[in-house]
């Protein structure tokens, strides 16, 4: 009799645990079924340095989490070339499903050498030219393509998986001339726009949107967003840049990503939590 009671109690406990986990399993399944916005880029999108932040973290607070997931897959120090050659893009591509979105912003690390030091540079422009280089400290050879070519490949392969790619020009650095922040309208910004046009995908001139905001705020105020050097922003700077990305999303025609934005702006409690975590 005692043994039967023990077995009955164990069975009841097992049922309780099973049914208690059902809501958790249901929530996980629902989250997995939602579309995902993947962010790829460099440290200006995702930064793990204390006191600094990329715009890819605070932007999540602008989206309705019951309708879309936001995954910041950017990695510091990467260029459009090395994000691909290191397998980071392959990992994202493997997870992409129809209905997802891919937002890409590269350029800050693409101007480096092709085959020296960190060997992460890409050929300037949006052409199809290539250059064969020797990979430092190895016997390997690599075919290096243009900056625009890498963006076009990301966009092309994302579309093939049923996702919506969005190309962004890189955020401006804290460099000024005649009371105006320097823009990338004739360099990486123009090449990013050309790559998006070539693949017939959406383009956000983030460089121009942010530069307009910086010019309006003035050099002394903007200096507060760059506590260590001229490229990486503070949490406040990241929040401003995130708002600029959202402004760009809202301006896109025929892009369904805007439908997932919260109607009343970002969830401020979430942004405050992220800011506290950075301290």
N, C-alpha and C positions, 0 to 999 in steps of 0.2 A: 504493500500500500504506500509506504514511504517513498519507494523508488518511483512509483507511478506519479506521485505528487511532484517529485523533483523533476521528472521528465516533462510533466505538464507545465511546470513553472518555467523550465528552460524554453519550451516551445512557445509559451506566451511571450517571453522576453524576446525571442527571436522574431516573432511576428511584430512586436512593438518596434523593434529596431528597424525591421524591413519597411514597415509603413511610415515610420518616422523619417526614413531616408528618401521616400518617394518624392516629397516636394523638392528636395535638393536635386534629385535626378531630373525632375521635370524642369527645374530652373536652368540646369546645365544644358539640357537638350534644347530649351527655348533659346538660350544665349547662342548656342552653336548654330541654330537655324537662322539667326538674324544676319543681315548683311554686315560686312566689316569694312571699315575704312582703314587701309594700311598706309602708314606714313613711312617713306624711305628718304634717306638723306644723310647729312653729316651732323656734326655737333651743334650747328645752329638750329637743328630740329630736335636733337636729343643730346643733352649734356649732363654728365654725371659728376662734374666738378662742383664742389661745395660753393654755394653762393651764386652759381651760374645756372642758367636753364635755357633750353631751346623751346621754340614755340609749340612743338609737337605735344608737350605735356599739358599745358593749360588749355589747348584747343578742345580737348575732350569734354570740358565742362560746357561747351556750347551745343553739344549734341544730346539728343534724347536717348538715354541708355536703354530704354524699353524698346527702341526701334532699330538701333545700330550699335555695333561694337567699334571701338577705336583702338587700334594697336599701333604704337609708336615703334617701328622697327628700324629707325635711323641708327647710325653708329658713328661715333666721333672719329675724325681723322680719315674718313673715307671720301673718295671721289666717285664720280659716275663710273669710272673704270674699275676701281678696287672693290666697290660694292658688288660688282658682278664677279670679278675674278676670285674673290675670297669666298664665294658661295652664299653670300648673304641674300642675294636676289633669288637664288634657287630655293632657299628656305621659305621665302615669302611666296614665290610662285607656286610652290607645292601646296600651300594652304589656301590659295585663292579659289573662290567658287563663283559661279554666275551670280550677278547682282552685287558683287563687292566693288569697292573703289580703291584706287591706288593714287596717292598724292605724292609727287616726287619733287625734291628741291636739292640740286647739287650745284657745284661751281666753285666753292671756296677753296677746295683742295685740288681742283683740276688744273690749275696753272703751274703746278710743280714739274720737276724734271720727269722725263719719260723712263729713264733707265739709270738714275742715280739716286742716292740717299733713300728716301722712302719709296721712290719709284711708283708714284700714284698719279702722275699727270696724264692728261689725255690731249690729243691733238686739238688745237683751237679751231672752233668753227662747227659747222653742221654738215660737212661734206662726207664723202665715202672714202677718202684717202686713208691709207694705213701706213704703219711703220713697224718693221720687225726689230725688236729690241731684245737684248740679253737681260734676263732677270738677275739683279745683283745677288751675289753669294749663292748662286746655283748654276746648274748647267742647262737650265730651261730657256727657251725662247718664247716670246709673247708677241702676238700681233696687236698693236695698239691702234684704236680707232679714235674718231673725233668725239668730242663732248656731246655734240648733237646726235651722233650715231648711237651712243649708249642710251640716251634718253629715248630715241626712237625705238630701240629694241625693247626697253622696259614697257613702253606704251603698246607696242605691237604684241608682245607676249601676254600682257595683261588683257588686252582685248580678245586674244585667242582663247583665254580662259573664261570669257564672259564678263569681265570686270570693266569698269569705267576709269580710264586713266586721266589724271589731271596734272599737267606740267606747270611748275611754278618757277619764276625767276628767283634768283638768290636774294636774300635780304641784304641791304646795304651795310657796309662797315661804317664805323664812326670816323670817316675821313671827310674833310670839308674844304671848300674853296669858294671864296667870295660869299660867305654866309649861306652856302647851299651844300648839302651833303652830296658827295660824288655818287653818280648813278652808273648802272651797268647797261644802259640802253643801247650801247654800241658794241658790247662785248658779250659776256655770258647771258645777259638778259635777252639780247637780240637772238642769240643762237638757240636759247631755250624756246623762244616764241616760234622760230623757224622750224624747230624739231616738232613742236606741237602741231603746227600747220601742216607739215609734211605727212603726219599720221592722222590728221583730221580729228584731233582730240582737244579737249578744253585746255585753255591757258590762262593762268592768273599772273598778271604783272606785279608780283609781290614786291619786287624791288622798287617799282614806281609808287605803289600805294604807301609803302613804309616811308620812302624818301619824302613824299608829300607831308606825311605826319611829322617827320623829323624837322623838315624846314619850318613848319608851322610852330613847333615847340621851341626851336632855336638850339644853337650849339651847346650852350651851357646846361640846359635842361637835359638834352639827349646824352650828355657826358655822364649823367648819373646812371644811365642804363648799361654802361660799359666800365665796371669797376676794376678790371684787370688789364685789358688791352682793347684793341679797336674792332674785334670780331665777335666776341662772345658776350651775350647779354645777361643781365641780372634777371631775377624773377619778374620784376616789374617790366623790364624790357621785353621779356618773352611774352608776357600777357598783352602788351601793346602789339607785338608782331602777330600773335594769335588772332587778335581782333581784326588785324589787317587781312589775314587769310580768310576769315569769315566774311569780311566785306567783299573780298574777291569771289568767294563761293556764291554769295547772293547776287552778284552781277552776271553770273554765267547764264547763258541762254540754253535751254533744253538740257540742263544737267540736273538729274534727280537728287543729287546730294543735298541740295538746299532744303528738300522736303524733310530731312532728318534733323534740322536745326531746331533748337528750342525756341518757341515763339517769343518768349520774354527775355531772351539773352541767356548768358551763362549762369550755371548754378554757383552762386558766389560762395556757398559753404564749401563746395568741393575745391574751388580755387584757393580758399583760405587754408584748407587742409594741406594742399600741395605746397603752398608757400611755407607753412610751418615745418613741413618735412624737410625742406631745403636748408633750414637753419642749423 
